[in-house]
């Protein structure tokens, strides 16, 4: 071709994609989530949580009586945590139980609203609900305001009932206050909800409530995150087990995995909820379907076969000059991600942008791809590192500590460096952090005893996304001192580390 052109792959984020229906692919995770009534869905940032949430709301809405997405990106963990701690100090109740109770009431408000939204504007119930929420300061659609309003209302109700004071002036709750606190729901909300349940009697379809937007949380306190996330998980679990609620309402929360690893440890009903957890992950074939949809508008091929579409744009092979081997181009680009669709799209868009800007030839030349991927790696790794600072303070410094050393080290050496840089002295803390780094995808490993590659061209490591096993994995105790830990290829340029001596790093 003799003219300039631009291949635009579209929006990188589902919530802002104007062509969402055209771009969305029906991954196995969506089908799994549809099968269950209420779920907690864990996914790393960029893994497609918002896409699945939007798909439920827009593409699968006919399967529900009504759907409602609650975007919680305005939630301040620190502010809410402080309010809960204040309530705890007054009531001497467990923090997570108070958090759970708060969430159950907030979910009740959203449930009422989701049903009322299906009614005519002049419906009397709609008017009554509007008046009730306004009077209780629940009318504000900001999630932060609603959570805080409930806590404040509860504190006010307890205060109105008076306190018993001992001689040393320590306040304690009287029987009426304890009874009020033990009520799981706001009485007026319950009365309204019961009216709605009566109206829903015999309705074959349920109302779906999706909670999303937690990726934007910027509070640093791990303690506050644990309390609030654990309370939310417990609230959804209890609602799912409440037949009067579960018969008509479904709740699905899409939580950032990197910020919620502590939920299982702090959630007192975690074992009961294990079968309602989903960990998002993508297969190679799903990635190919995603890319096929994005590049199809720029292809001559009439079919949707990935290889046919891909070959119009990209070479089949590229030269890995560091290790002196050829690699499959798609696999090369994919291994420089954390197996998240957003990372893959960013890599491809940068490749197309740089190539289309400077060349008239349509098909990308194989020699340019490693150079562009290397530059993009730096940008992606910097972004990922900044995001992870909230979940793992000090991670940026740790990644930069790999400068000028090999991206592969023994397990023993890795642990020593990790302990030193993070100031860890307790074995349980060491285990927890190592497993967290693994589950996020920062590192992989291979068993030295099993390594048989004599050509030094490929180092097949086990990463968290290997073999579709995406649940929380406890790896630390399974490794020996001379097993090899490998840094994910996406971080190598950012860290300034040397290449692996055993061959290029890829997933097993």
N, C-alpha and C positions, 0 to 999 in steps of 0.2 A: 504493500500500500504506500502511496506517495503523500498521503495527507496525515496531519496530526489528529489524534483521537484520544479519548480518555475512557478508561474502563472503571466505572464507579460501582463498587460492590454493595453500596447502600449503607444504611445505619449500622453501627457496631453494637448498639444497645437496643433491645427489644422494645422498651417502653417508649422510645422516640422514633421508632421505625414506621414511616407512613405506608410502607409496603409489607407490613408484618404478615398478613395472610398469604401473600405471594411467597415470602421468604421462609416461613415456618415449615419445619419438617417434623413429622410425627414420630418422635423418638420413643424408645421403649419405656423410658421413665414416665412419660405422659400416660401411657396405658396402665402402668403400675399404680400411679397415683390415683387414676380414675377408679381403680378396683376397690380401693379402701374408702371408708367413710370419712374419717378424720386422720390427718397426717401431719407429721413434722418432717419437712423436706430440708435437708442440709446440702448446701452447695457452696463451693468456693466462688469468690467474686469473678464474674465472667464465665461461669459454668452454665448459665441459661436459666437461672431461677425465675427472673422476671418474664422470660419468654414463656415458660410453662404456666406461670400465673396468668399471663395475658391470654394464652391459648385456652385455658379453662374458662375465662371470662367471655372471650369472643368467639372461639371456634367450637367449644363444647357447651355453650350456654343452653342449647335445646335439651340437654340431659338434666337440667335443673329447673326448678320453678323460677328462681331468680339467682343472680350472681352479683357479688359485691367485692371489689378489691379495696382493701384498706392499706394505703401507703403510709408507713410509719416513719418516713424519713425525717420528720420533725421531732422525733422522740429524743429527749435528753436523759440519758441514763443517770447521769450524776444528780440532776435535779430530782428525778423521781426516786432515786435511791435515798437521797437525803430525807425526803418526805416519809418514805417507808421506815427509815431508821428512827425518825421522830415518833412515828406510830408505834414502833417496836419498843422504844424506851417507855412509852406510856402504858402499853398493854402487856409487855413482857411475853409477847407471842413470837414464835419463830418467824424470821424475816421472809423465808420462802413461802410459808403459809399465808402471810399477809400479802405478799406479791401475787400469789395464786388467787386469793380472794378478790383482789383488786382487778386482776385480769378477767376473772369470770364475770364480774359486773360490767366491765368495759365491753367484753364480747357480747354480753346480753344487750347492751345499747346498740351495737352494730347489727345484731340479729334483728332487733325490733325495727331498726331503720331499713334494713334490707327488705323486709316484708312490706313495710309501709310504702316503700318506693314503688311497689307494684299496684298500689291503689290509686284511684282517681284523686285529683287535687282537692276536690270538695268532700271527700269521704270523711265522715265524723271521726273515725279512729285516727286518721292522719292528723286531724286538728288536735285531738286529745294528746297524741304522742308529742307533737310539736310543743304544746303548752307544758307538758311534763318535763321535757328535756330542757326547755328554757328556764323553768323555775328552779331546776336542780343544777344549772350551769353546765349541762351536758350538751347544750346545743352547738357549742363551738366545735367545728369539725377538725380542729387541730388535735391530733391524738395526744400530744403532751398535755394539753389543757384538760382533756377528758380524764386521763389517768389521775392527774393531780386533783381535779375536782372531786373525784370519788374519795380519795384519801382524806381530803379536807372535810368533805361531808361526813365521813365516818368519825373523824376526830371531833367534829362539832356535836354529832349525836351522842358520843360518849361523854363529852364535857357537859352537855345539857343535863345528863343524868346524875351529875355530881360525883365527887371523889370522897373516898374514906381516907382519913388522915390519922396516922399513928402518932405517938408522942414524939418520935424523932422526925416528924414532918415528911416522911416518905409516903408519896401518894400510892394508893392501890385501888383496884377496880372493885366496885360493889357488884352484887349479883345481877342487877339489871344491866350494868355495863358489860359484864361477861356474857350475858344472854344476847345482847345486841351484837357483840363481836363474833359470837359463834354462829350468827345467822349468815349463811353463805351469800345471800343476795339482798339488795335494796328491796324492801317490801313493795314499794310502788311500782318499781320496774317489773317485779315478779307478777303483780296483778295484771299489768298491761300485757306481759308476755303470755300469761295464761289465756287471755282473750284471743291472742294470735294463734296459740296452739289449738284452741277450739275451732277457729276458722280453717286451720290447716288439716283438721281431722279428715282422713280418707284421701288426702292429696297424695298421688303416687310419687311425685317428684319432691326433692328436697331443695332447701335454700343453701347456696354455697357462699361461705365467707372466706376470702383469701387475705392473708396478712403478708405484706411485702415491704421492701424499702429499708431493711435493717442494714444494708451494706453501707449506707451513708453515715452511720453512727460514728461520731468522732470522740466520744468520751474515752478517756484512757483507763478508767478504773475497772480492773478485772473483777473486783468484788461486786461492783454494781451491776456489771453485765451478767454475772452468774446469778445474782438474786433475781433480776428481772427476767432473764431468759428462762431460768428454771421455773419461775412462777408461771410464765406463759405456757411452757410445756405441760406443767401440771394442770393448769386450767383447761387446756384443750383435751387432755386425757380424761379429766373428770367430766367434761361436757360430753365426750364420746361415750362414757360409761353411764350417763344419765339418760335413761330410755325416753323420758319426756322431751328431752332436747334432741337426742340423736335420731329420733324418728323423723324429724323434720328439718334438721340443720346439720351441715357439714362444715368443718373448719380445717383449713390447710394453711400452715405457717411456713414461709420460705426463709430459712435462717442462714446467715453467713457462717460457714463451717469454721473459718479461721478464728471467729469470735466466740464460738459456742462449744469448744472442746470440753470445757469445764462443766457443761450442763449435766452430762451423764453422771459425773462424780457427785454433784451437789443435788441432783434431783432425787428426791426420796422415793419416787415410784418408777424409777428408770427401767427396772427389769420388766415391769408390767407393760411398759410402753414400747418395748423393743420391736414388736412386729408392726408398728405404725411409723417407723422411721424409714426414710429414703435418703440415700446418698447419691447425688447426681453425678453422672459420668457419661462420657461419650465414647463410642466405638469408632474404629477407623472407617467403617462403612457409613456411619452417621455423619462423620466429617465430610466424606465424599458427597453425600446427598446435599449437605449444606452448601458446599462449594459449587456443585452442579447448578443449583438454583440461582446462585449469585452470578455465575459467568454465562449462563445460558443466553441471556439477551445479546451477548456479544459473539455468539457462535453461529456458524453456518450449519452445523449439524442439526438435523431435525429431531433426533432421538435424545433421550436423557441419560445415555450411557456415559458414566464419568470419564472413562478412558478416552472416548471420542471427543468430548468437550474439552478435557484437560489438554489433550495433544494439540489443540488449536492455539493454545496460549503458551504452554510450557514445554520444555524439553523433557524427555523421559528420564534422562540421567544428568547428573551434574558431577563435576570432578571435585573430590575432597582432596585438595592439594596437601593438606597437613599430613594426612595418613596415606596419601598416594593411592586412593581407591575411588571407584565410582559409586554413587548412591542414587537410589530412586529419588527423584526430585520432590515428589509429594511427601514421602517419608522423611526426607531431609528437613523440609520446612516444618512438618508436624513435630518432629523431635525437638525443635527449638521453641516449643510452647510448653505449657503445663497441662496440655490436653484440655484446654478450654477453648470453646468456639471463638470467643472474642480475640484471643491471641492469634489464632490462625487467620482470621479475617484481617487483622491489623498487618500481619506479615505480608499477606497477599496484596493488600491495598498499597502498601509501601513499594512492593516490587513493581506493580503495574504503574504507579505514579511516577517513579523514577525512570522506568523504562520508556513509558509513553511520552514523557517530557523531552527526552533526549534522542529518541530514535524513530525512524519511519517504518522499520520492520515490525510486523505485528507480533510475531512469536518472540518471546523473551529469550535472549541468548543465555546459554548455560553458565558462561563465565561470570555474568553479572550477579547471579542469584546469591552465592555465598557472601559477596561483598555487601549487598543490600540487607540480607538477613543479619549479618554481623552488626551493622549500624542500627537496625531495628531492635535487635536484642538489647542493646544498651538502653534504649528508650523504654522498652517494656519492663526490663529488670528494675530500672529506677522507679517506675510507676508501681510495680509490685512491691518493692522494698518499702516505699513510702506508705502504702496501704497496710502492710504487715506490721509497721511500727506500733500501731494501736493494739494489735494482738500479741506481738512479741517485741516489747521495747528493747532496743539495742541490736535488732536484726541487721540494720544497715551497717553498723560498725563490724559486726560479725562477718558479713558477706565481703566487706572490703579487706578483711584480714587474710583473705585468700590471695591477695595480690602477690604475683611473682612466685607462687608455689603451684604444685600440680593440683588439678581439679579432682584428683583421686588420692585418697589417703587411707591408711588402715583405720579400722574402727577404733582402735586404742588411741591413735593420734588425734582422730576427730573429736573424741570425747574429751581428751585433755584440753584441746583448744577451746571447745565449747564451754567447758566448766570455767576455764580461766577468763574468757571474755565476758561471760554472763555472770560471773561471780557465784557459781553454784558450788555448794559444799555438801548438800544432802543428796543421797542416791535417788530418792524418789523424785526430786526436782530434776535431776539429770535424765532419768527415764522419761518423765513427762515431756520435757522439752525436746528430747531426741525424737520421740514418737510423734510429737506435734510437727516438727520440721519434716518428718517423713510423710505424714498424712497430708500436709499442704502441698507436697511435691517438690520441695527445695532439694531434697537429696534422695538418692536411690542406693542400692547396695548389690553386690554379688558375693557369693560365698567363694572364698579363695580356693577352697578344696575342690569346688566344682568347675573351676575355670580351666578350659581345655583349648582355648583359642591360641594356636601357635603362629598365626599369621599377623597378629597384632593389628587387625583392621576393624574389628567390631568388639564393643564391650556391652553385652546385653545385661542390663541391670533391672532389678525389681524396683519399680516405682509404685507409688500408692495407687495409680490408675492402671497398673498391670492386671491383666486377667479379669477385668471387670469387678474386682474386689475392692469396693470403695468405702466400706464401712470402717469404723475406727479400728486401726490395726496396731497391735502392741508388738513392736519389732525388736526393741532394745535387748530383751532377754534372750532372743534367738540368735544373736550375733556373737562371733568369736573375735578375739583381739586382732587377728590377722586378716579378717574379712575386709573387703574394700568398700569404702563409702565414696560415692561419686556425686559431685555437684551437678544439678540439672544444667544441660547445655544452654538454657536461656540466660543463665547468670554469668557465663564465662567471660564475656567481653566486659560486662559491668564490673566484675570483681578484679579483672586484670590477671586472672590465674593462667597457669600454663596448661597445655593440653594433656589429656590422659595418655600415659605411656602404653596402655594396653590396647588402644584403638578408640574410635569414636564412640561416644556414649549414646545408647539408645535404650528404649524400654524392652524388657524381655517379653 
